[in-house]
Amino acid sequence: MKKKAKIAFGKLDLLRNDQLNNKNKINIGFIGGGPNSFIGYTHRLAARFDNRFEFVAGVFSKDKKKSKEFGKSLGLDPNRCYNDYKIMAKKESSRSDGVQAIGIMTPSGDHYKIAREFIKNNVHIICDKPLTSKVEDALALEKLVNKNKIVFALTHNYSGYPMLREAKKLVEKNKIGKIKVINVEYPQGYTVAVKKKDEKSTLKWRLDKNMCGPSMILAEIGTHAYHLMRYVTGLEVKEVSAEVNSLSDEITVDDNAFMTVRMNNKARGSIWVSSAATGGENGLKIRVYGTKGAVEWLQDDPNILKFTELNSSIQIITRASDAVSDLSIQSSRVAAGHPEGFFEAFANIYTEFADSIQANSKKNKHKLVHPTVNDGVMGIKFIFAAKKSSNLNSKWVKI
């Protein structure tokens, strides 16, 4: 019962006694995520979860009045509700209480130019995926981050789930042996009913390759699937053979992708992502098979992990139980038996981002747990390699 008690009381006590101290908060601003934006709401909520950030400024619309009105509805000083990120970067840098970090939740084609303005002023960045819409922008951004030694987190939030992290730890502990086969799938059905006449109003900037990149489906959810494959296994994809296209007669952008991959340990993998899976909601699943065992995790039931040892029955491991690793325990917020999900996983990325910023300011050595700019670069390289393979009739393409 020790670990369960630790979750039920110990961690919550830590938050109450230490993290509620305003002096420890990091001033954060947001670019994007205006009215009716689910991802904007998610970012703001995740930043507040563990009380590590003070929300002080933002750009919520290019329309000055709309940005100010929305910011005021969130409790911000109207003078810190901007309608241009360059103006925000300049004005915030001149304040003694200016932003120390920003969250970016605009289309990926804007990420590099927005981040660049704030990095000049040593402001740390947490950014939506995919990192950019072009490989050259991704590489330039990575170079800037490293040169200025700022903290950069990418919100591949699914890697924040406690039991997904438990899968990672089982792989690291060699509980499943040498990995042989990996399967990731992410079936959604949100474009099935979209008609040609509604494509522009529904998909908006996703139709613009300068904003979205060469493939909508790979940018939207393909990078999530690819990141989970790398995160859980610790392996890298060497080559990809892909078929990426639209199965719809109504829309013009990619809505489905089948990809076969060759890993750097000679394992084989498959990734299927789709918005053309009728009735699909958010069926993200990863399965990893090795010489000694296997793990399986499904986001629809995120608080359990299936673990199978060779020649044994399937075991069901539950979140926050005595059986899980410290990483999984530390990623949990409530006692075993209580549901915990999407917002909490997203908040884990924000809290780890805060940990990295504080370690960075003290020049302390710190193990990065959250996805980084390098993960973003790898994701963009994967998108372009998969699309290139598809254009070459599924020819194998090196990453």
ABEGO torsion letter per residue (X at the ends): XAAAAAAAAAAAAAAAAAAABAAABBBBBBBEGBBGBAAAAAAAAAAAAAGABBBABEBABABAAAAAAAAAAAGBBAAABBABAAAAAAAAAABAABBABBBBABBAAAAAAAAAAAAAAGBBBBBBOBABABAAAAAAAAAAAAAAGBBBBBBBAAAABAAAAAAAAAAAAGAAEBBABBBBBBBBAAAAABBAAAAAAAAEAAABAAAAEABAAAAAAAAAAAAAAAAAAGBBBABBBBBBBBABAABABBABBBBBBBBAAGBBBBBBBBAABBGBABABBBBBBBAAEBBBBBAABAABBBBBBBGBBBBBBBBGBAABBAAAAAABABBBGBBBBAAAAAAAAAAAAAAAAAAAAAGBBBBBABBBAAAAAAAAAAAAAAAAAAAAGGBBBBX
